[in-house]
Amino acid sequence: MTVDLNARVEAAIAKVDALPEAERRAIFTEFSPDRIRAEAAALLARKAAGEDLPLLGTLVSVKDLYDEAGQVTSAGSRLLAERPAAQADSTAVARLKAAGALMFGRSSMSEFAYSGVGLNPHHGTPSGALVPGGMPGGSSSGGAVCVGLGITDAAIGTDTGGSLRIPAAANGIWGFKPSQGLIDDTGVHPLAPTYDVSGPMARDFALLHRLTAIMADDPLAVPAPETLRIAVPTGAFTNLMSDEVAALFEAEKTRIEGLGHTLVAVEMDDIGAAITLNRIIVAVEAHRIYGKDLDRLEEVGDPRVLSRIRFAETLSAEEIDAAYARRAEIVARFAEAMEGFDALLAPTLMRLPPSIAEVEADFDRLNVEMLRNTSLVNLIDGCAIAMPTPALTPRYSMTMLVGPRGSDARLFAIADTLSV
């Protein structure tokens, strides 16, 4: 194991060193080979002393929203870059370290986690791992690229409207949005607490499950039914799909039916129509956090992020109260619609990932399109897994399994049954 961990660390560092300098800066906000080697040595000493380290040898990048002792949590922003270093690890990081995971650098992100495409004007936008110049997905962009390039085994990030599942889709890896409250978010910098969740992305399903269980301090182990009854939504998730995604989704439905499971169309028009509530609630909660910093953000912030925060200033108290009330109705509506079903099946994205150049030229439209399907899950207060799509080249992760809040363990069992 000693040779294996050291060899894996050196191989991963070599992959980073082989990247162009601009790409390294776009992937990592902090990357110190000396620190990584020292932490690897400390892990091996713990192992030699007899500690049980189930994640020993697992390399994990950490989104720049998670506190790590001695590191600055800058949330991808120049505004926060000069804040003091964290005094302690966030709960999720502490649990992973206790299990023997090696934190392999702090990964880049959209400023404040407020984007579904991954652009960042401060340190650059990394290219997606599957297509040169491809959108990396956001906001957990650097972490997903790390995993997609094979630098790390996994990454931890956050998901407010799709920020784990969109980059997972764009880089062909697994991504999990947990239920609200499953993973303790102490020490994780917020954007919109009503929606924010912490979770992992990983190269394979088994590691995704194992990381989630450790971060949640819950084994998440239940059996899946032998025969599944799966909802396929109409009026939400599946409307306005591109031709390519529609064809992929039909093929995936056929594959799952071929395994002996039942798919049933379920009308969800009112859920689809409520997608605009996300814009209101996220803007309002982001404004509560950054409202006092808006003048400074005019100087040092990403204008695309600032404009979305300022949207909250256009809303009346009545409009805000109505948005929260309507969202509660939609959460109840989804729970009711899912009665009698094991999970919901949907495309992760409504279209294939665009290029970085396309996103920079048409940010508002493409950001909304990338967020549409994933953010519906945050709206309905659900949990979801983005799965790599079989026989797709590039192998984007275009299939998403969704469940109501609290069905995380069951969703992992179902994903295990359906994955290939």
N, C-alpha and C positions, 0 to 999 in steps of 0.2 A: 504493500500500500504506500510505503514511503516513496519508493521510486515512482509509482504511478501518479501520486499527487504532484510531486515536483515536476515530473515530465509533462503532466497536463497543464500546470501553471506556465511552464516555459513555452509550451506550444501555443497557448493562448496569447501570451505576451508577444510572441513572435508574429502572430497573426495581426495584432494591433500595430506592431512596429512596421509591418509591411504595407499598411494603409497609407495613402497620401496624408500629409499633415493636416490639410483642411478637413478631410473626412474624419480623422481622429478627433479633432476639435468638435466636429458636429455630432459625434457619437457620445463622447464623454465630457462631462463638466469637471471631473476629477479622475485621473488615472495615474497611479504611482506604482511602478513595478517593485520598488524597494518595499513599500508597505505591503503589497500583495505577497511577496516572498516571505516577509516576516510573519504575516498572519498564517501563511501555510505552515511555516515551521512551528508556530504555536499550536496549530491544530494537530500536527503530528506528535507533538509532545503530549498533548491531552490524550491522544489515542494510545501512546505508549504507556501512559499512566493508568490505563484501564478504562477510560471513559467510553461509553456507548455513543457513537457518533453516526447516526443513520444516514446523514447527508455528507459524510466525509468524501471529499473529492468532487463535490458539486460546486461549480462556479456560477455565481449569481450576480448580475449587475443590479444596481439599486437606483431607482428613479430619484431624481433630485428634489423629491418632495418628502422623502423619509429622513428623519433625523438619524445620524450616525455620530457617535461620540467622536469629537475632534474634527468633524467635517461641517462646512457651512451648507445649510439647506437653502439654496437660492431660488428654487422653483423655476429655474430657467430664465430668471429675470435679473436685469442690472439693478433694479430697485432693491433687491434683497441680497445682492452679492457681497455687500460689506457688513452684513449682520454677523454677530458673534457665532463661533462654531458651537454646535450642539454639545451639551454636557453629557447626554446619555443617548443610548440607542432607542429608537422607536420600538414599541412592543413587538411588532412583526419581525424587524431585523434582529432583535435580541433572541427571539425564538429560533430563527433560522441559524444564527451563530451558535446557539446552544446545541443544536442538532448537528453541527459540524460543517455547515455550508461556508464557503469562502466568498466574501463580498468582493467582487472583481470590478471595482470602479463605480463611479456615480454616472448614471446615464442621462443623456440630454432629453429635453422635452419641450413642447410648446410652452410659451410663457404662461405661468400660473395654471397650466393644464387646460387652457381655454381654447382648444382647437381639436378638430378631428383629423387633420391632415398632417400635422407634425412640423409645420414651418416654424423657424426661429431665426429672426434677423440678427440676434446678438452673437451667437456662436456658430451659425450655419445650420443647414438642414441636411441630415444624412440621406444618402441614397438608399432606397429600399434594397433588401438583400437579393431579391429575385430578378429585378430588372434594373440595369444601370440607369440612373436618373429617375427611377420610379419613386412615387410618393411613399414615404416610410410609414405613414399613418400616425395619428396622434391621439392623445398627447404623449403617450409613452413611446416615443419614436426611437431614441437611442437604444433602449433595452431590447426592443423587438428586433432591431437590426443586428445587435450583438448576437442574439440567439440565432437569427436567420443565417448569419455568416459563419456560425459554428465557433464563435469566440467563447461564448458562455453556454452553459447548458440551459439556463433559465434567466429570467428577469422578474423583478417585482415592480409593479406600477400601481396606478390608480385608475378608476373608471367612474366618470361623472356622466358621460353621455356616449361612451363607447371606447374610452381611451386605453383599454386593454384589448378589446376585440378588434377594433379597426387596425391597429398596427399588427396584431396577430394575423389578420386576414391578408394584409399587404405583404407580409414576410413569410407566409406559408407555415406558421407555427400554431401551437395551441394557445388559447387565451381564455381565461375564466373571469367573469364578473360575478362575485359572490353576492349573496343576499346582504342587505344592509345590516350591519351589526355582527355578521359571522366572524369577521376578523377585527380585532381590537385596533382602532386607528390612532391610539395615543402616540404622539410624536410624528404624525403625518400632517403636513401643511395642507389646509383645506382650500377648496374653491367654492363649493356649494354643498354644505353639510347634509342637506336633505337628500342629495343624490350620491355624494362621494362614497366610494368603497375602495379598499385596498385588495390587491390580488396578484396572482402570478401569470406569467407566460412561460412556456417551456417547449423544448424540442419534441417531446413525446408525451403521450397521455399519462403514462404511469408516473412520470416525474411531476406533471401538473397536479395530479391527485395528491401525491405525497407532500409537495410543497404547501398546497392548500390546507391539508390536514395539520401540518406543523404550524403554519401561520395562525390557523383557527384554534389550535389546541383541541381538536376534535377529529376522531378517526374517519368520519364521513363514510362509514361503511354500512351499506344496506344492500340487500339483493334486489335485482331488477326482475320484473315480471318476465316470464318466458315469452309471452306475446304482448306487444305494446300497442296501445291505442293512442295515436298521435294526432294532435290538432294541426291543421294547415290553414292559416288565417287568410281570409279574403277582406279587402278593404283596408288592410294594414299589413306592413312588411312585404307583401307580394304585389302590390299595385305599383305601376310605373317602373317596373324592372326593365333594364336593358335587355335586348334580345339575347346577348351572351349569357347573362345571369339567369334569364328565364329558362334557357335550354339546360343550363347546368342544374337548376333546381328541379326541373322535370326529370332529369336523369337520376338525381339523388332520390327523389320520391320513388321512382321505379325500382332503384336498388333496394331501398328499405322495404318496400312492399314485397320484393323478391325474397327477403329474409323471413317473410311470414307475418309481418306486422301490418296493422290497419291504420290507414291515413284517412282522416275525416275533415272535410272543409268546414270551417267555422267563421261565420261573419263577424268582423270586428271593425266595421266602418267608423263607429264612434271613437274607438281607440285611435285609429289612424288620423282622424280629424283633430284630435286633441294634441298632436305633436307640438303645436305652437306654444303650449304651456311651458315646455322645457326652456324656451328662450327667456320667458318672463322670470321663472323661478331661479334659474341659474344666474341671470344678470342681477337680480335683486340681492341674492346672497353673496355674489362676488363684490357687489357695490358696498355691502356692509363691511366687508373685509378691507377693501382698498379705497373706499370713498375718500378718506383723508389724504390719500396719496395721488389723487388724480392730476394735480398740477405738476408734480414731479414726474408722473408717468407720461405727461405730454412731452417731456424732455428725453426720458430714457426708456420709455416703454415701447412695445410693439403696437403701432396704431390700430392694427386689426383687432387686437385684444381690447385696447382701450375703448374703441367704439362700441364693443359689445357690453362692456361694463357700463358705459354711459347710457345705454339703452334703458337702464333702470330709472334714469332721471325723467324719462318721458311718461312714466306710468303713474297713475293715481293710486291712492291707498285702496280704493274700491276695486280697481283692476287687479291689484296684487292679491287682495283677500279672495277675490273670485277665482283667481288662478289656483291658489292652494285648495280651495274648496272643490273645484272641478277635478283637480288631480286626485283628490281622495275618492271621488266618485269613480274615476277611471280605474284606480287600483282595485276597488271593489268589483267593478264590472269585469275586469280580467280574471280575478279569482273565481267569479261565478261562471265565466265562460269556460274555464279550465276544469270544472268539476266533471269527473268521469274520464279525464285524459291523463296520460302519464307524462306528457311533455308537449311542447309546441315546436314545430319545425319551420325554419325560415331561412332565407338567404342572409348571410352576415351583412352584405352590402347590396344596395340596389343596382350598382354597376361595378365593373371591374376598376381597380385602382388606376387613377390617372398618373401622369408624370408630375414631377415637381414643377416643371416649367408651366404646365397647364394650370396647376393650382395657383401659382403666383400670378398668372394672367387673369384668372377668373375665380378668385378666392371665395367670395361670398356664395356663389352657386355651388361650387364643388365641395366646400366645407359642409354645407347643408346636406348635399347628397350623400357624402360619406357618413354623416351622423344619423341619417334618417332611420335606418333599421335598428341600429344598436341603441340609439337614445330612446326608442320606444320601450325597450326593456327597463331603462331607468325610470321612465314615466310610469310604468305599471308596477314598479317596485319588485321586479323579478330578479332571477339569477339566470346566467346564460353561459354557454361554452361555445367558442368558435373553434371549428374542427377543420383540419386540412381536407380539401376536396379531392377524392380519388380521381386519378386519370386526367387531372387538369394540368396543363403546361402553359405558363408557370403555375406551380402548385400553390395557388392562393388558398386561403382558408375561408371558403365561401359558404359553408354550411353552419348554421347556428341552432343549437338546442336551447330552449327557453323553458323555465318553470316559474311558478309563483314563489314569492318570498318564503324562505324556510325549506325549500325542496332541494337544497344543494346536494346532499348525500344521494338522494334518488336520481338527480340529474347526472351525477358522475357514474352511477351504475348503468344508466341508460346509454350514456355516451360510450361506455366500455362495450356495451352490447352492440352498438351500431357502428363503431369505428372499424376501419380496415387497415 
